[in-house]
Amino acid sequence: MPEPKVAKIGPYVQYAEVGTYHWCACGQSAKQPFCDGSHKVTSFVPLQVEVKEAGNLPWCGCKHTKSQPYCDGAHTKL
């Protein structure tokens, strides 16, 4: 199984409004932590996320989290 590109060692803590987001799972997107379609040259697909309450969220930057799309500290083991 291919490994995603590590976009950032650590989370992207960003404010998110209520709505639908597409979290980049491949690490190739230039619009991290969100998808820009770069995955089309990989076997990865973005994760659709429904944010139900606005607030700051810790979006995973290393792409190795077990709790996609949010950071679980996996970047400390890379």
C-alpha positions, 0 to 999 in steps of 0.5 A, a space after each residue: 500500500 502506498 504511503 501518503 506524502 507528509 504535507 506537514 509535521 503537525 496539525 493544521 489548526 484552522 477555523 471551520 464553518 458548518 459545512 462540507 469539506 474534503 480533507 486531502 488524504 494523499 498529501 499532494 494538495 497545494 491547498 492543505 489540509 483540503 483537497 485540490 484534486 492532486 490525488 488523481 495521480 495517486 490511489 488516494 481519495 479525499 475524505 468528505 467531512 461534515 462539520 456540524 459545529 463551527 470552531 477550530 479543528 486540528 486537521 491532520 497534516 502528516 496524513 498518518 492519523 488513525 482518526 482521519 481527518 483529525 490529528 491524533 499525534 501520529 506525526 510524533 512517530 514519523 
